[in-house]
Amino acid sequence: MSFTSIPVIDISGLYSDETADQERVAEEIGAAARDIGFFYISGSGIDEALFDHLLAATKEFFALPVEEKMRSYIGLSRCHRGYVPIGEEGVETGVGDYKEAFDTGLDLPADDPDHLSGNPMLGPNTWPAVPGFAAAVTAYYHAIMAVGHRLLRAFAVALGEDPEVFSRHATKPPSQLRLVHYPFNSQASDAPGIGAHTDYECFTLLKPTAPGLEVQNGAGEWIDVPPIEGTYVVNIGDLLELWTNGVFVATSHRVRRVAEERYSFPLFFNVDYDTVVAPLPQFADAGAAQRPALRAGEHLFAQTAQTFAYLRSRIESGELVLPDGALEPNQFGQQSRHRDRVS
């Protein structure tokens, strides 16, 4: 739809013991997911002190010299964890994103069987030698994941499904928390911070410190999504679009015009690595062409491998092979729809 603003949804009703309160919030979430693919949430119940500690630890890390940050370089990890330098990542052809990041996830022990078997997205986190960094990140990760589990159930209720239809697949998910730093950029009016894309997982919970995020509407226009105090931004990802056969929209978004230093903290909520995602029966028989199934973790890994320089180089050398049926980037969301109309 040609929306021009993003709704704010109070999700405190999801914590109510009253089914009617939960269903009311789920209905609002479902409407936003169908019509826009983006919305703000308030009433999450997260202690703001957790975010304050996360932000302080993140600032301390990114203030380190580059050579110190590179001790935690993501290319040294066996499960895609650690520091992402400026230019390492890019989702638009030939354009490296003007940002640096630190990638974390579910912090599994080194002897975890999935990690030992070579799973590329599951394993232990990489922690820099910054006092309190690991504790601050871990505390926030668990808090924001708890909100994500509430939302996952609400999406199911919004669709008229069993509340556990998605949640039963979220027991050991490769859900990533990224700490992102956009340095001050004097050419911000022309340079992207992160290129246009959709997110690869079910949905994203985002907390930014400054403007810059834009979302694409159905008319192809880019709409600003500025920070609103006390809220988080939620956007639909590829897997919920696939599960609903396009009824929920994985709306394309980007970061532009970063005219001030900006920090951003997206939690990419995923389901378990081997989960087979295909249109639910109610959408598979709706008359629209059914989209092919994907494995959740393989889709995440394939998109990641085509985005990060260290992984692209391994593909080019033959050291790394993409999973069978891997899609090229940007096959979901508004960008894909506009591309299909033109073709």
C-alpha positions in Angstrom: 0.0 0.0 0.0 1.1 3.6 -0.5 1.4 4.4 3.2 3.1 7.6 4.3 3.6 6.9 8.0 4.2 3.9 10.3 1.7 3.0 13.1 2.6 2.7 16.8 1.1 -0.4 18.5 1.0 -0.7 22.3 1.8 -4.4 22.9 1.3 -4.4 26.7 -1.9 -6.4 26.1 0.3 -9.4 25.0 1.4 -9.6 28.7 -2.2 -9.7 29.9 -3.9 -12.8 31.3 -7.0 -11.9 29.3 -7.3 -13.6 25.9 -9.3 -10.6 24.5 -6.4 -8.3 25.3 -3.9 -10.5 23.5 -6.2 -10.9 20.5 -6.8 -7.2 20.2 -3.0 -6.5 20.0 -2.6 -9.4 17.6 -5.2 -7.9 15.3 -3.4 -4.6 15.2 -0.1 -6.3 14.5 -1.7 -8.4 11.7 -3.1 -5.3 10.0 0.2 -3.6 10.0 2.0 -6.7 8.8 -0.4 -7.0 5.8 -0.6 -3.3 4.8 2.9 -2.0 5.6 5.3 -4.6 6.9 6.7 -2.0 9.4 5.4 -0.8 12.8 6.6 0.7 16.1 5.8 -1.1 19.4 5.5 0.4 22.8 4.8 -1.3 26.1 7.4 -4.0 25.6 8.4 -4.0 29.3 12.1 -3.9 28.6 14.1 -2.1 31.3 15.6 1.0 29.7 18.8 0.5 31.8 19.6 -2.7 29.7 19.7 -0.6 26.6 21.7 2.2 28.3 24.3 -0.4 29.3 24.4 -1.9 25.8 24.8 1.5 24.2 27.7 2.5 26.6 29.5 -0.8 26.0 29.0 -0.5 22.2 30.4 3.1 22.2 33.4 1.9 24.1 34.1 -0.9 21.7 33.7 1.2 18.5 36.0 3.9 19.9 38.9 1.5 20.0 41.6 1.7 17.3 40.8 -0.3 14.2 43.7 -2.8 14.8 42.3 -3.6 18.2 38.7 -4.1 16.8 40.1 -6.3 14.1 41.3 -8.8 16.8 37.6 -9.7 16.8 37.2 -9.7 13.0 34.2 -11.7 11.9 36.2 -13.6 9.3 38.2 -15.3 12.1 35.0 -16.9 13.5 33.6 -20.3 12.5 30.0 -19.2 13.1 29.8 -15.6 11.8 30.4 -13.6 15.0 32.5 -10.5 15.7 33.6 -7.2 14.2 32.5 -6.1 10.8 34.7 -3.2 9.5 33.5 -0.4 7.2 33.1 -1.7 3.6 33.0 -5.4 4.6 29.3 -5.6 3.9 27.2 -4.5 1.0 23.8 -5.4 -0.4 23.7 -3.1 -3.4 25.9 -4.1 -6.3 29.4 -2.5 -6.0 28.5 -0.4 -3.0 29.9 -1.1 0.4 27.8 0.0 3.3 29.2 3.0 5.3 29.0 1.4 8.7 30.8 -0.9 11.1 29.1 -3.5 13.2 29.6 -6.3 15.8 27.6 -9.4 15.3 26.4 -11.6 18.1 23.8 -14.3 18.6 22.7 -17.2 20.8 25.9 -17.8 22.8 26.4 -21.6 22.7 29.2 -23.5 24.3 32.2 -24.5 22.2 31.2 -28.2 22.4 27.7 -27.6 21.1 26.9 -30.4 18.7 25.7 -28.1 15.9 28.8 -26.0 16.2 31.1 -29.0 16.2 29.3 -30.4 13.1 30.2 -27.2 11.2 26.9 -25.2 11.3 27.9 -21.8 9.9 25.5 -19.8 12.1 25.4 -21.5 15.5 28.1 -21.5 18.1 29.9 -19.3 20.7 30.0 -15.6 20.5 33.3 -13.7 20.0 33.9 -11.3 22.9 36.4 -8.4 22.7 38.5 -7.5 25.8 36.2 -4.6 26.8 35.1 -4.9 30.5 31.4 -5.5 30.8 30.8 -5.8 27.1 29.7 -9.5 27.1 27.5 -9.0 30.1 25.7 -5.9 28.7 25.2 -7.6 25.3 24.0 -10.9 26.8 21.5 -9.2 29.1 19.9 -7.2 26.4 19.9 -10.2 24.0 17.8 -12.3 26.4 15.4 -9.4 27.1 14.8 -8.5 23.4 14.5 -12.2 22.5 11.7 -12.6 25.1 9.8 -9.8 23.4 10.4 -11.5 20.1 8.8 -14.7 21.4 5.7 -12.8 22.4 5.5 -11.2 18.9 6.0 -14.6 17.2 2.9 -15.9 19.0 1.0 -12.7 18.2 1.7 -13.1 14.4 0.3 -16.7 14.6 -2.9 -15.5 16.4 -3.3 -12.6 13.8 -3.4 -15.3 11.1 -6.0 -17.4 12.9 -3.4 -20.1 13.5 -2.5 -22.2 16.5 -0.4 -19.7 18.7 2.5 -22.2 18.6 2.5 -22.7 14.8 5.8 -20.7 14.5 7.0 -20.8 18.1 7.4 -24.6 18.1 10.2 -24.0 15.7 12.0 -21.4 17.8 13.9 -23.5 20.3 17.6 -22.9 19.2 17.3 -20.2 16.5 20.2 -18.4 14.8 18.7 -15.1 15.8 21.4 -12.4 15.5 21.8 -9.2 17.5 23.9 -6.6 15.6 25.5 -3.6 17.2 25.8 -1.1 14.3 27.8 2.1 14.2 27.3 4.7 11.5 30.1 7.3 11.8 29.5 10.9 11.0 29.3 11.3 7.2 29.7 14.7 5.7 28.3 13.3 2.4 25.3 11.8 4.0 22.8 13.3 1.5 24.4 11.1 -1.3 25.9 8.1 0.4 24.0 5.1 1.7 24.6 3.8 5.3 23.2 0.4 4.4 21.7 -0.4 1.0 18.1 -1.3 0.3 17.2 -4.8 1.4 14.8 -7.0 3.2 15.7 -9.0 6.3 16.3 -12.7 6.0 14.5 -13.9 9.1 10.9 -13.8 10.5 11.0 -10.2 11.7 13.3 -7.6 13.2 13.2 -5.7 16.5 15.2 -2.5 16.1 16.3 0.2 18.5 18.2 3.2 16.8 19.6 6.3 18.4 19.2 8.7 15.4 17.2 9.1 12.2 18.3 7.6 8.9 16.0 4.6 8.4 13.7 4.6 5.4 11.0 2.1 4.3 9.7 1.7 0.7 5.9 1.8 0.2 3.8 0.2 -2.5 4.3 3.2 -4.8 8.0 2.9 -4.6 8.4 6.0 -2.4 10.9 6.0 0.5 9.2 7.0 3.9 11.2 8.1 6.9 11.1 6.0 10.1 12.5 8.2 12.8 13.2 7.0 16.3 10.3 7.5 18.8 11.1 7.5 22.4 10.0 4.4 24.3 9.4 2.3 21.2 11.1 -0.3 19.0 10.7 -0.6 15.3 9.4 -4.0 14.0 9.6 -5.1 10.4 8.5 -8.3 8.7 11.3 -10.5 7.2 11.5 -12.9 4.4 10.3 -16.0 6.3 7.0 -14.5 7.4 6.4 -13.3 3.9 7.0 -16.9 2.7 4.9 -18.5 5.4 2.0 -16.3 4.4 2.7 -16.5 0.6 3.0 -12.7 0.4 0.1 -11.7 2.6 2.5 -10.4 5.2 5.0 -8.0 3.4 8.8 -8.1 4.0 9.1 -4.4 3.3 12.3 -3.2 1.7 14.2 -0.6 3.8 17.6 1.2 3.8 19.6 3.7 5.9 20.3 7.1 4.2 21.2 10.6 5.1 23.0 9.7 8.2 24.0 13.3 9.0 25.0 12.5 12.6 26.7 9.7 14.4 24.2 6.9 14.7 24.0 3.6 16.6 21.5 0.9 15.7 20.6 -2.4 17.4 18.6 -4.8 15.3 17.6 -8.2 16.7 16.8 -10.5 13.7 14.3 -13.0 15.1 14.7 -16.4 13.4 13.4 -19.9 13.8 15.5 -23.0 14.1 18.1 -23.6 11.4 16.5 -26.7 9.8 13.0 -25.4 9.9 11.3 -25.9 6.5 9.4 -22.7 5.7 6.6 -23.0 3.1 3.2 -21.3 2.7 0.8 -22.3 5.3 -2.2 -24.3 4.0 -4.6 -21.4 4.2 -2.3 -19.4 1.9 -1.1 -22.2 -0.3 -4.7 -22.7 -1.7 -5.5 -19.0 -2.0 -5.1 -18.9 -5.8 -1.8 -17.2 -5.9 1.3 -19.0 -7.2 2.8 -20.9 -4.3 6.4 -19.9 -3.5 9.0 -22.7 -3.1 10.0 -23.8 0.4 13.2 -22.7 2.1 15.2 -23.9 5.1 15.3 -21.0 7.5 19.0 -21.3 8.4 20.1 -22.1 4.9 18.3 -19.0 3.6 20.0 -16.9 6.3 23.4 -18.3 5.5 23.1 -18.0 1.7 22.0 -14.3 1.9 24.8 -13.6 4.4 27.4 -15.3 2.3 26.4 -13.2 -0.7 26.6 -10.0 1.3 29.9 -10.2 3.3 33.2 -9.8 1.5 35.0 -12.5 3.5 32.4 -15.0 2.6 32.0 -13.9 -1.1 35.8 -14.4 -1.5 35.4 -18.0 -0.2 32.6 -18.6 -2.7 34.8 -17.3 -5.5 37.7 -19.5 -4.5 35.5 -22.6 -4.3 36.2 -23.0 -0.6 32.5 -22.3 0.1 29.4 -23.6 -1.7 26.0 -22.1 -1.3 23.1 -24.4 -0.2 21.1 -25.9 -3.0 18.3 -23.6 -4.1 19.9 -20.5 -2.6 18.2 -17.3 -3.8 20.0 -14.2 -5.0 19.6 -11.2 -2.7 16.4 -9.0 -2.7 13.9 -11.7 -3.8 11.4 -10.6 -1.2 9.6 -7.3 -0.3 8.7 -4.2 -2.3 11.8 -4.1 -4.4 11.1 -7.6 -5.8 7.5 -6.6 -6.5 8.5 -3.5 -8.4 11.1 -5.5 -10.3 8.5 -8.1 -11.3 6.1 -5.3 -12.5 8.8 -3.8 -14.7 9.8 -7.2 -16.2 
